[in-house]
Amino acid sequence: MPTKNRDLHGNAPDEASTVLLLIDVINDLEFDGGEALLAAALPMAERLAALKRRARAAGIPAVYVNDNFGRWRSDFRTLLNHCRRDGVRGRQVVERLLPESDDYFVLKPKHSGFFSTTLDTLLEYLRASTLILTGLTADNCVLFTASDAYLRDFQLVVPPDCVASIEREHTHQALEHMRRVLKADLTPSTALELSRAA
């Protein structure tokens, strides 16, 4: 717990025991396998958008935890603008999951949302104890972030309908690993009791 300064300087909410993480959803999908991932990501994005609306109504903040794709001079807004351009493969996914003014943003240089980022500090200020992990890809950045969250003693919720990978089988394998090893709750998004989780 922060001992000197517990306030977020006007950002809301000041405290939230449950936090929704949207991992790498602001993504141009311009890479090998991106077309296959798009096919899985579009229906996932619809379900995640609905979950995000429900979470917002329950007072659960959203944190976009996004790769910087090696662009060390970029920021989140620059990345968002790039992904919304005409002809960008991932645009349809991004348009379904546009951030709102009070959402939080963390840019990451590697797979895990915790590695060399401010996520630890943000979650400490929010006094979070449960993380709902969603996004891309289940077998890579979601899994790495979940592993690091587990090591930090967070309770994990990973709705299977709100993650995707290039290969469906890889999603299933990653989810089973998170359930078995990381003790993740795999309740589908539509069945989550968000009013009690907040």
GROMACS elastic network, one bead per residue, 0.5 to 0.9 nm:
[ bonds ]
;  ai    aj funct       b0    kb
    1     6     6  0.82418   500
    1   124     6  0.59603   500
    1   125     6  0.70251   500
    1   127     6  0.71989   500
    2     5     6  0.61458   500
    2     6     6  0.58382   500
    2   121     6  0.88247   500
    2   124     6  0.70341   500
    2   125     6  0.65935   500
    3     6     6  0.69858   500
    5     8     6  0.82444   500
    5   125     6  0.87800   500
    6    14     6  0.82259   500
    6   125     6  0.62591   500
    6   126     6  0.87735   500
    7    10     6  0.75667   500
    7    11     6  0.83444   500
    7    14     6  0.65884   500
    7   125     6  0.74466   500
    8    11     6  0.53660   500
    8    12     6  0.75583   500
    8    13     6  0.85041   500
    8    14     6  0.64867   500
    8   122     6  0.89122   500
    8   125     6  0.73736   500
    8   126     6  0.86951   500
    9    12     6  0.88704   500
   10    13     6  0.87285   500
   10    14     6  0.83441   500
   11    14     6  0.69541   500
   11   102     6  0.71673   500
   12    15     6  0.80225   500
   12    61     6  0.82427   500
   12   102     6  0.66712   500
   12   103     6  0.86037   500
   13    16     6  0.67371   500
   13    59     6  0.78303   500
   13    60     6  0.84015   500
   13    61     6  0.70680   500
   13   102     6  0.85694   500
   13   126     6  0.75444   500
   14   125     6  0.74603   500
   14   126     6  0.59375   500
   14   127     6  0.86732   500
   15   125     6  0.71242   500
   15   127     6  0.58211   500
   15   128     6  0.74663   500
   16    19     6  0.66617   500
   16    59     6  0.75205   500
   16    60     6  0.64202   500
   16    61     6  0.71904   500
   16   123     6  0.87716   500
   16   126     6  0.53406   500
   16   127     6  0.61733   500
   16   128     6  0.56755   500
   16   129     6  0.84525   500
   16   198     6  0.65694   500
   17    60     6  0.80976   500
   17   126     6  0.70853   500
   17   127     6  0.58228   500
   17   129     6  0.52412   500
   17   130     6  0.62036   500
   17   131     6  0.85446   500
   17   197     6  0.77088   500
   17   198     6  0.60530   500
   18    59     6  0.88493   500
   18    60     6  0.60025   500
   18    61     6  0.77228   500
   18   126     6  0.88371   500
   18   127     6  0.86112   500
   18   128     6  0.55206   500
   18   129     6  0.62046   500
   18   131     6  0.57457   500
   18   132     6  0.73770   500
   18   194     6  0.89448   500
   18   197     6  0.62273   500
   18   198     6  0.53196   500
   19    55     6  0.86877   500
   19    60     6  0.55995   500
   19    61     6  0.54470   500
   19    62     6  0.62294   500
   19    63     6  0.73011   500
   19   123     6  0.81243   500
   19   126     6  0.85472   500
   19   128     6  0.65319   500
   19   129     6  0.82060   500
   19   130     6  0.64634   500
   19   131     6  0.50804   500
   19   132     6  0.61764   500
   19   133     6  0.86652   500
   19   198     6  0.81157   500
   20    52     6  0.76725   500
   20    55     6  0.75397   500
   20    60     6  0.67135   500
   20    61     6  0.61366   500
   20    63     6  0.61406   500
   20    64     6  0.85265   500
   20   130     6  0.87456   500
   20   131     6  0.59760   500
   20   133     6  0.63395   500
   20   134     6  0.76351   500
   21    61     6  0.86326   500
   21    62     6  0.59397   500
   21    64     6  0.59984   500
   21    65     6  0.65342   500
   21   131     6  0.68749   500
   21   132     6  0.59398   500
   21   133     6  0.50445   500
   21   134     6  0.60387   500
   21   135     6  0.80147   500
   22    25     6  0.63030   500
   22    26     6  0.88545   500
   22    48     6  0.85831   500
   22    62     6  0.70939   500
   22    63     6  0.61091   500
   22    65     6  0.59022   500
   22    66     6  0.78827   500
   22   132     6  0.85681   500
   22   133     6  0.66319   500
   22   134     6  0.51829   500
   22   135     6  0.53728   500
   22   136     6  0.82987   500
   23    26     6  0.81848   500
   23    63     6  0.83834   500
   23    64     6  0.61203   500
   23    66     6  0.56838   500
   23    67     6  0.82012   500
   23   113     6  0.77156   500
   23   133     6  0.73476   500
   23   134     6  0.60187   500
   23   136     6  0.58593   500
   23   137     6  0.79422   500
   23   141     6  0.72049   500
   23   142     6  0.65271   500
   23   145     6  0.86298   500
   24    27     6  0.60350   500
   24    64     6  0.74780   500
   24    65     6  0.62047   500
   24    67     6  0.59551   500
   24   134     6  0.89994   500
   24   135     6  0.61444   500
   24   136     6  0.54308   500
   24   137     6  0.76679   500
   24   141     6  0.77379   500
   24   142     6  0.86068   500
   25    28     6  0.89120   500
   25    41     6  0.87392   500
   25    45     6  0.82014   500
   25    64     6  0.77941   500
   25    65     6  0.83377   500
   25    66     6  0.71301   500
   25    90     6  0.88119   500
   25    93     6  0.72193   500
   25    94     6  0.64997   500
   25    97     6  0.73772   500
   25   134     6  0.87524   500
   25   135     6  0.56803   500
   25   136     6  0.61855   500
   26    64     6  0.82186   500
   26    65     6  0.89937   500
   26    66     6  0.67609   500
   26    67     6  0.84732   500
   26    76     6  0.88473   500
   26    79     6  0.73790   500
   26    80     6  0.62976   500
   26    83     6  0.68029   500
   26    90     6  0.79134   500
   26    91     6  0.85060   500
   26    93     6  0.77568   500
   26    94     6  0.54218   500
   26    95     6  0.89829   500
   26    97     6  0.79000   500
   26    98     6  0.82659   500
   27    30     6  0.81782   500
   27    66     6  0.82110   500
   27    67     6  0.83065   500
   27    69     6  0.89527   500
   27    79     6  0.81133   500
   27    80     6  0.81624   500
   27    83     6  0.62310   500
   27    89     6  0.87586   500
   27    90     6  0.57900   500
   27    91     6  0.78180   500
   27    93     6  0.79840   500
   27    94     6  0.69350   500
   27   136     6  0.88453   500
   28    31     6  0.83911   500
   28    34     6  0.85037   500
   28    79     6  0.88596   500
   28    82     6  0.76910   500
   28    83     6  0.50152   500
   28    84     6  0.82607   500
   28    88     6  0.58815   500
   28    89     6  0.57574   500
   28    91     6  0.65114   500
   28    93     6  0.88267   500
   28    94     6  0.82120   500
   29    32     6  0.84342   500
   29    33     6  0.81800   500
   29    35     6  0.73873   500
   29    37     6  0.76034   500
   29    38     6  0.72134   500
   29    83     6  0.87712   500
   29    88     6  0.77979   500
   29    89     6  0.57341   500
   29    91     6  0.85612   500
   30    33     6  0.84781   500
   30    34     6  0.58244   500
   30    35     6  0.82308   500
   30    88     6  0.73576   500
   30    89     6  0.62530   500
   30    90     6  0.74110   500
   31    34     6  0.51936   500
   31    35     6  0.83017   500
   32    35     6  0.77537   500
   32    36     6  0.88831   500
   33    36     6  0.53735   500
   33    37     6  0.61832   500
   33    38     6  0.86345   500
   33   166     6  0.63194   500
   34    38     6  0.59984   500
   34    39     6  0.87534   500
   34    89     6  0.77315   500
   34    90     6  0.82067   500
   34   166     6  0.74466   500
   35    38     6  0.50737   500
   35    39     6  0.66194   500
   35    89     6  0.75869   500
   35    90     6  0.89041   500
   35   166     6  0.85191   500
   36    39     6  0.53254   500
   36    40     6  0.68837   500
   36    41     6  0.87259   500
   36   165     6  0.86380   500
   36   166     6  0.56205   500
   36   167     6  0.77238   500
   37    40     6  0.52549   500
   37    41     6  0.58321   500
   37    42     6  0.85932   500
   37   136     6  0.88185   500
   37   137     6  0.86451   500
   37   164     6  0.73458   500
   37   165     6  0.60307   500
   37   167     6  0.76401   500
   38    42     6  0.59579   500
   38    89     6  0.76914   500
   38    90     6  0.68285   500
   38    92     6  0.87433   500
   38    93     6  0.77210   500
   38   166     6  0.81413   500
   39    42     6  0.59195   500
   39    43     6  0.76395   500
   39   166     6  0.85883   500
   40    43     6  0.62385   500
   40    44     6  0.65126   500
   40    45     6  0.88700   500
   40   163     6  0.87965   500
   40   164     6  0.59192   500
   40   165     6  0.70390   500
   40   166     6  0.72575   500
   40   167     6  0.85934   500
   40   168     6  0.80375   500
   41    45     6  0.58697   500
   41    46     6  0.86931   500
   41    90     6  0.88835   500
   41    93     6  0.67384   500
   41   135     6  0.82768   500
   41   136     6  0.77996   500
   41   162     6  0.87460   500
   41   163     6  0.77551   500
   41   164     6  0.58639   500
   41   165     6  0.78008   500
   41   166     6  0.88139   500
   42    45     6  0.51018   500
   42    46     6  0.65501   500
   42    47     6  0.89732   500
   42    92     6  0.72076   500
   42    93     6  0.56358   500
   42    96     6  0.85151   500
   43    46     6  0.51824   500
   43    47     6  0.65357   500
   43    48     6  0.86569   500
   43    93     6  0.88433   500
   43   161     6  0.85454   500
   43   162     6  0.86906   500
   44    47     6  0.52610   500
   44    48     6  0.60364   500
   44    49     6  0.85328   500
   44    93     6  0.87072   500
   44   135     6  0.79693   500
   44   161     6  0.60917   500
   44   162     6  0.51094   500
   44   163     6  0.63403   500
   44   164     6  0.67460   500
   45    49     6  0.59266   500
   45    50     6  0.85518   500
   45    92     6  0.89500   500
   45    93     6  0.59390   500
   45    94     6  0.82175   500
   45    96     6  0.62626   500
   45    97     6  0.67240   500
   45   135     6  0.80738   500
   45   162     6  0.70892   500
   45   163     6  0.85921   500
   46    49     6  0.52364   500
   46    50     6  0.64759   500
   46    51     6  0.87904   500
   46    93     6  0.83646   500
   46    96     6  0.66511   500
   46    97     6  0.82373   500
   46   162     6  0.86793   500
   47    50     6  0.51809   500
   47    51     6  0.62548   500
   47    52     6  0.86524   500
   47   161     6  0.68972   500
   47   162     6  0.62319   500
   47   189     6  0.74777   500
   47   190     6  0.83335   500
   48    52     6  0.59970   500
   48    53     6  0.85742   500
   48    96     6  0.87631   500
   48    97     6  0.77210   500
   48   134     6  0.75134   500
   48   135     6  0.80475   500
   48   161     6  0.79383   500
   48   162     6  0.53412   500
   48   163     6  0.84302   500
   48   189     6  0.78032   500
   49    52     6  0.50502   500
   49    53     6  0.63124   500
   49    54     6  0.87600   500
   49    96     6  0.64781   500
   49    97     6  0.58139   500
   49    98     6  0.88171   500
   50    53     6  0.51860   500
   50    54     6  0.63766   500
   50    55     6  0.86307   500
   50   189     6  0.86365   500
   50   190     6  0.86202   500
   51    54     6  0.50972   500
   51    55     6  0.60086   500
   51    56     6  0.85165   500
   51   162     6  0.84508   500
   51   189     6  0.62287   500
   51   190     6  0.73750   500
   51   192     6  0.89356   500
   52    56     6  0.60463   500
   52    57     6  0.85981   500
   52    60     6  0.85996   500
   52    61     6  0.87357   500
   52    62     6  0.72845   500
   52    97     6  0.86066   500
   53    56     6  0.51553   500
   53    57     6  0.63354   500
   53    58     6  0.87475   500
   54    57     6  0.51280   500
   54    58     6  0.63060   500
   54    59     6  0.88327   500
   54    60     6  0.85919   500
   54   194     6  0.73342   500
   54   195     6  0.88504   500
   55    58     6  0.50020   500
   55    59     6  0.63076   500
   55    61     6  0.71536   500
   55    62     6  0.79852   500
   55   194     6  0.63442   500
   55   195     6  0.81932   500
   55   198     6  0.81859   500
   56    59     6  0.51424   500
   56    60     6  0.53467   500
   56    61     6  0.63199   500
   56    62     6  0.76724   500
   57    60     6  0.74844   500
   57   194     6  0.89712   500
   57   195     6  0.85199   500
   58    61     6  0.88988   500
   58   194     6  0.62021   500
   58   195     6  0.53033   500
   58   196     6  0.84792   500
   58   197     6  0.83536   500
   58   198     6  0.62130   500
   59   194     6  0.89296   500
   59   195     6  0.82700   500
   59   198     6  0.62145   500
   60   194     6  0.81042   500
   60   197     6  0.83433   500
   60   198     6  0.57075   500
   61   102     6  0.82103   500
   61   103     6  0.66150   500
   61   104     6  0.77408   500
   62    99     6  0.85245   500
   62   102     6  0.84482   500
   62   103     6  0.53656   500
   62   104     6  0.62416   500
   62   105     6  0.85812   500
   63   103     6  0.60103   500
   63   105     6  0.55332   500
   63   106     6  0.71879   500
   63   119     6  0.88782   500
   64    99     6  0.78840   500
   64   103     6  0.74617   500
   64   104     6  0.60909   500
   64   106     6  0.61276   500
   64   107     6  0.81493   500
   65   104     6  0.84933   500
   65   105     6  0.60726   500
   65   107     6  0.59404   500
   65   108     6  0.68773   500
   65   113     6  0.59844   500
   65   119     6  0.81685   500
   66    69     6  0.86868   500
   66    76     6  0.80367   500
   66   105     6  0.76741   500
   66   106     6  0.62797   500
   66   108     6  0.58181   500
   66   109     6  0.85882   500
   66   113     6  0.75417   500
   67    70     6  0.79358   500
   67   106     6  0.86155   500
   67   107     6  0.57154   500
   67   109     6  0.58882   500
   67   110     6  0.68340   500
   67   111     6  0.75938   500
   67   113     6  0.83218   500
   67   141     6  0.89663   500
   68    71     6  0.55912   500
   68    72     6  0.69105   500
   68    74     6  0.70823   500
   68    75     6  0.77186   500
   68    76     6  0.80169   500
   68    79     6  0.76503   500
   68   107     6  0.58607   500
   68   108     6  0.59658   500
   68   109     6  0.58410   500
   68   110     6  0.83838   500
   69    72     6  0.82179   500
   69   108     6  0.86879   500
   69   109     6  0.73047   500
   69   110     6  0.86869   500
   70    73     6  0.88791   500
   70    74     6  0.88507   500
   70   109     6  0.69298   500
   70   110     6  0.89882   500
   71    74     6  0.54517   500
   71    75     6  0.85623   500
   72    75     6  0.82702   500
   72   109     6  0.84478   500
   74    77     6  0.81889   500
   74    78     6  0.59671   500
   74    79     6  0.67254   500
   75    78     6  0.53233   500
   75    79     6  0.62812   500
   75    80     6  0.86888   500
   75   107     6  0.76035   500
   76    79     6  0.50622   500
   76    80     6  0.60883   500
   76    81     6  0.86288   500
   76   105     6  0.71649   500
   76   106     6  0.80273   500
   76   107     6  0.69417   500
   77    81     6  0.61002   500
   77    82     6  0.85287   500
   78    81     6  0.51750   500
   78    82     6  0.61915   500
   78    83     6  0.87263   500
   79    82     6  0.51282   500
   79    83     6  0.62901   500
   79    84     6  0.87835   500
   80    83     6  0.52514   500
   80    84     6  0.63477   500
   80    94     6  0.79223   500
   80    98     6  0.85273   500
   81    84     6  0.52289   500
   81    85     6  0.66867   500
   82    85     6  0.56781   500
   82    88     6  0.80232   500
   83    86     6  0.85445   500
   83    88     6  0.61236   500
   83    89     6  0.81557   500
   83    90     6  0.65128   500
   83    91     6  0.55277   500
   83    94     6  0.69255   500
   83    95     6  0.89271   500
   84    87     6  0.86875   500
   84    88     6  0.69391   500
   84    90     6  0.80191   500
   84    91     6  0.50930   500
   84    92     6  0.81957   500
   84    94     6  0.69323   500
   84    95     6  0.71165   500
   85    88     6  0.58197   500
   85    91     6  0.70197   500
   86    89     6  0.86295   500
   86    91     6  0.76200   500
   87    90     6  0.88000   500
   87    91     6  0.77896   500
   88    91     6  0.55085   500
   88    92     6  0.86460   500
   89    92     6  0.74728   500
   89    93     6  0.87311   500
   90    93     6  0.54889   500
   90    94     6  0.63584   500
   90    95     6  0.87707   500
   91    94     6  0.50594   500
   91    95     6  0.60214   500
   91    96     6  0.86906   500
   92    95     6  0.52285   500
   92    96     6  0.65198   500
   92    97     6  0.89876   500
   93    96     6  0.53818   500
   93    97     6  0.66228   500
   93    98     6  0.89651   500
   94    97     6  0.51485   500
   94    98     6  0.60334   500
   95    98     6  0.55640   500
   99   102     6  0.81867   500
   99   103     6  0.61848   500
   99   104     6  0.84858   500
  100   103     6  0.54846   500
  100   104     6  0.88458   500
  101   104     6  0.84969   500
  104   122     6  0.88769   500
  105   119     6  0.88663   500
  106   113     6  0.77475   500
  106   117     6  0.68442   500
  106   118     6  0.66029   500
  106   119     6  0.64529   500
  107   113     6  0.79370   500
  107   117     6  0.68631   500
  107   118     6  0.83642   500
  108   111     6  0.74996   500
  108   112     6  0.73695   500
  108   113     6  0.58476   500
  108   114     6  0.76602   500
  108   115     6  0.70325   500
  108   116     6  0.70078   500
  108   117     6  0.58312   500
  108   118     6  0.87792   500
  109   112     6  0.83873   500
  109   113     6  0.84850   500
  109   115     6  0.75332   500
  109   116     6  0.72409   500
  109   117     6  0.79361   500
  110   113     6  0.75499   500
  110   114     6  0.89211   500
  110   115     6  0.66786   500
  110   116     6  0.82101   500
  110   141     6  0.82287   500
  111   114     6  0.86813   500
  111   115     6  0.76793   500
  111   140     6  0.67905   500
  111   142     6  0.80273   500
  111   143     6  0.86515   500
  111   144     6  0.60701   500
  111   145     6  0.71825   500
  112   115     6  0.54566   500
  112   116     6  0.88695   500
  112   140     6  0.85582   500
  112   141     6  0.56678   500
  112   142     6  0.74452   500
  112   143     6  0.79502   500
  112   146     6  0.79742   500
  112   147     6  0.83146   500
  112   148     6  0.70817   500
  113   116     6  0.82284   500
  113   117     6  0.68610   500
  113   118     6  0.88171   500
  113   119     6  0.68039   500
  113   141     6  0.75496   500
  113   142     6  0.83569   500
  113   144     6  0.77637   500
  113   145     6  0.52197   500
  113   146     6  0.87434   500
  113   148     6  0.82267   500
  113   149     6  0.89320   500
  114   117     6  0.55913   500
  114   118     6  0.73621   500
  114   119     6  0.57223   500
  114   120     6  0.64531   500
  114   144     6  0.89148   500
  114   145     6  0.65654   500
  114   148     6  0.67291   500
  114   149     6  0.78111   500
  115   118     6  0.87036   500
  115   119     6  0.85999   500
  115   145     6  0.85962   500
  115   148     6  0.84673   500
  116   119     6  0.87307   500
  117   120     6  0.74420   500
  117   121     6  0.86551   500
  118   121     6  0.53947   500
  118   122     6  0.62906   500
  118   123     6  0.87673   500
  119   122     6  0.51148   500
  119   123     6  0.61010   500
  119   124     6  0.84519   500
  120   123     6  0.53272   500
  120   124     6  0.61177   500
  120   125     6  0.87385   500
  121   124     6  0.50560   500
  121   125     6  0.62825   500
  121   126     6  0.86706   500
  122   125     6  0.52079   500
  122   126     6  0.62573   500
  122   127     6  0.85695   500
  122   128     6  0.89170   500
  123   127     6  0.59617   500
  123   128     6  0.53968   500
  123   129     6  0.82870   500
  124   128     6  0.64833   500
  124   129     6  0.89880   500
  125   128     6  0.78770   500
  128   131     6  0.74644   500
  128   154     6  0.79882   500
  129   153     6  0.78889   500
  129   154     6  0.52390   500
  129   155     6  0.61989   500
  129   156     6  0.88750   500
  130   154     6  0.54629   500
  130   156     6  0.59050   500
  130   157     6  0.74323   500
  130   197     6  0.81261   500
  131   146     6  0.88159   500
  131   149     6  0.80732   500
  131   154     6  0.66434   500
  131   155     6  0.62289   500
  131   156     6  0.52252   500
  131   157     6  0.61298   500
  131   158     6  0.83957   500
  132   155     6  0.86013   500
  132   156     6  0.61461   500
  132   158     6  0.57771   500
  132   159     6  0.76097   500
  133   142     6  0.68497   500
  133   145     6  0.82788   500
  133   146     6  0.72533   500
  133   156     6  0.72294   500
  133   157     6  0.61886   500
  133   158     6  0.50811   500
  133   159     6  0.74403   500
  133   162     6  0.83455   500
  133   163     6  0.82030   500
  134   137     6  0.86777   500
  134   138     6  0.80563   500
  134   142     6  0.69421   500
  134   157     6  0.88195   500
  134   158     6  0.63748   500
  134   159     6  0.69743   500
  134   160     6  0.83872   500
  134   161     6  0.87546   500
  134   162     6  0.53192   500
  134   163     6  0.52178   500
  134   164     6  0.86046   500
  135   138     6  0.71007   500
  135   141     6  0.85882   500
  135   142     6  0.67873   500
  135   162     6  0.62077   500
  135   164     6  0.65986   500
  136   139     6  0.82596   500
  136   140     6  0.76498   500
  136   141     6  0.66104   500
  136   142     6  0.63232   500
  136   162     6  0.89054   500
  136   163     6  0.59898   500
  136   164     6  0.56574   500
  136   165     6  0.64499   500
  137   140     6  0.52860   500
  137   141     6  0.56544   500
  137   142     6  0.57359   500
  137   143     6  0.78566   500
  137   163     6  0.65769   500
  137   164     6  0.54000   500
  137   166     6  0.76231   500
  137   171     6  0.79039   500
  138   141     6  0.66748   500
  138   143     6  0.58015   500
  138   144     6  0.89778   500
  138   160     6  0.88954   500
  138   163     6  0.55718   500
  138   164     6  0.54758   500
  138   165     6  0.55008   500
  138   170     6  0.76262   500
  138   171     6  0.54012   500
  138   172     6  0.85303   500
  138   173     6  0.89820   500
  138   174     6  0.60909   500
  138   175     6  0.72185   500
  139   142     6  0.65995   500
  139   143     6  0.55329   500
  139   144     6  0.81570   500
  139   164     6  0.82630   500
  139   165     6  0.64365   500
  139   166     6  0.89661   500
  139   170     6  0.59907   500
  139   171     6  0.58441   500
  139   172     6  0.86481   500
  139   173     6  0.75983   500
  139   174     6  0.50134   500
  139   175     6  0.79728   500
  140   143     6  0.52937   500
  140   144     6  0.61085   500
  140   145     6  0.85724   500
  140   165     6  0.82019   500
  140   174     6  0.83388   500
  141   144     6  0.50857   500
  141   145     6  0.59762   500
  141   146     6  0.83624   500
  142   145     6  0.52011   500
  142   146     6  0.59947   500
  142   147     6  0.85805   500
  142   158     6  0.89896   500
  142   163     6  0.79600   500
  142   174     6  0.89024   500
  143   146     6  0.50108   500
  143   147     6  0.61099   500
  143   148     6  0.86981   500
  143   174     6  0.67117   500
  143   175     6  0.82716   500
  143   177     6  0.86587   500
  143   178     6  0.72317   500
  144   147     6  0.51267   500
  144   148     6  0.63574   500
  144   149     6  0.86015   500
  145   148     6  0.52270   500
  145   149     6  0.60735   500
  145   150     6  0.85724   500
  146   150     6  0.60532   500
  146   151     6  0.86384   500
  146   156     6  0.72514   500
  146   158     6  0.87107   500
  146   178     6  0.74430   500
  146   182     6  0.75126   500
  146   184     6  0.85236   500
  147   150     6  0.51323   500
  147   151     6  0.63756   500
  147   152     6  0.88158   500
  147   178     6  0.79314   500
  147   181     6  0.89801   500
  147   182     6  0.67490   500
  148   151     6  0.51052   500
  148   152     6  0.64665   500
  148   153     6  0.89689   500
  149   152     6  0.50517   500
  149   153     6  0.65394   500
  149   154     6  0.55797   500
  149   155     6  0.80607   500
  149   156     6  0.76783   500
  150   153     6  0.50695   500
  150   154     6  0.54963   500
  150   155     6  0.71183   500
  150   156     6  0.72328   500
  150   182     6  0.60430   500
  150   183     6  0.82800   500
  150   184     6  0.87446   500
  151   154     6  0.76513   500
  151   182     6  0.87745   500
  153   156     6  0.89965   500
  155   183     6  0.80540   500
  155   184     6  0.71994   500
  155   185     6  0.83560   500
  156   178     6  0.87774   500
  156   182     6  0.77289   500
  156   183     6  0.71850   500
  156   185     6  0.61612   500
  156   186     6  0.87326   500
  157   183     6  0.89102   500
  157   184     6  0.53694   500
  157   186     6  0.60469   500
  157   187     6  0.73219   500
  158   161     6  0.86857   500
  158   162     6  0.76576   500
  158   163     6  0.78298   500
  158   175     6  0.78032   500
  158   178     6  0.82014   500
  158   179     6  0.86991   500
  158   184     6  0.63843   500
  158   185     6  0.60825   500
  158   186     6  0.51238   500
  158   187     6  0.71542   500
  158   188     6  0.80387   500
  158   189     6  0.85768   500
  159   162     6  0.54340   500
  159   163     6  0.70939   500
  159   185     6  0.76429   500
  159   186     6  0.51351   500
  159   187     6  0.53817   500
  159   189     6  0.52479   500
  159   190     6  0.88067   500
  159   192     6  0.83689   500
  160   163     6  0.57974   500
  160   164     6  0.81592   500
  160   171     6  0.83464   500
  160   172     6  0.84261   500
  160   175     6  0.71165   500
  160   186     6  0.61143   500
  160   187     6  0.72224   500
  160   188     6  0.58062   500
  160   189     6  0.76701   500
  161   164     6  0.78172   500
  161   188     6  0.59896   500
  161   189     6  0.66169   500
  161   190     6  0.89301   500
  162   188     6  0.79511   500
  162   189     6  0.70165   500
  163   171     6  0.76358   500
  164   167     6  0.82434   500
  164   168     6  0.74473   500
  164   170     6  0.88588   500
  164   171     6  0.61473   500
  165   168     6  0.62640   500
  165   169     6  0.84763   500
  165   170     6  0.65101   500
  165   171     6  0.54940   500
  166   169     6  0.88802   500
  166   170     6  0.75701   500
  166   171     6  0.81287   500
  167   170     6  0.52829   500
  167   171     6  0.67280   500
  168   171     6  0.51667   500
  168   172     6  0.65152   500
  168   173     6  0.88221   500
  169   172     6  0.50783   500
  169   173     6  0.62002   500
  169   174     6  0.86067   500
  170   173     6  0.50684   500
  170   174     6  0.60880   500
  170   175     6  0.85235   500
  171   174     6  0.51873   500
  171   175     6  0.61055   500
  171   176     6  0.85730   500
  172   175     6  0.51733   500
  172   176     6  0.61375   500
  172   177     6  0.86119   500
  173   176     6  0.51834   500
  173   177     6  0.62238   500
  173   178     6  0.87044   500
  174   177     6  0.50692   500
  174   178     6  0.62047   500
  174   179     6  0.86137   500
  175   178     6  0.50501   500
  175   179     6  0.61041   500
  175   180     6  0.85296   500
  175   184     6  0.84528   500
  175   186     6  0.76658   500
  176   179     6  0.50458   500
  176   180     6  0.59804   500
  176   181     6  0.82474   500
  177   180     6  0.51909   500
  177   181     6  0.55801   500
  177   182     6  0.71407   500
  177   183     6  0.88022   500
  177   184     6  0.89164   500
  178   181     6  0.55125   500
  178   183     6  0.63221   500
  178   184     6  0.55073   500
  178   185     6  0.85213   500
  178   186     6  0.86240   500
  179   182     6  0.58095   500
  179   185     6  0.65362   500
  179   186     6  0.68606   500
  180   183     6  0.56771   500
  180   184     6  0.75255   500
  181   184     6  0.80147   500
  186   189     6  0.88216   500
  187   190     6  0.82827   500
  187   191     6  0.64040   500
  187   192     6  0.62988   500
  188   191     6  0.55076   500
  188   192     6  0.65770   500
  189   192     6  0.53543   500
  189   193     6  0.89219   500
  190   193     6  0.85647   500
  191   194     6  0.88630   500
  192   195     6  0.88098   500
  192   197     6  0.84189   500
  193   196     6  0.57113   500
  193   197     6  0.63276   500
  194   198     6  0.61579   500
  195   198     6  0.57654   500
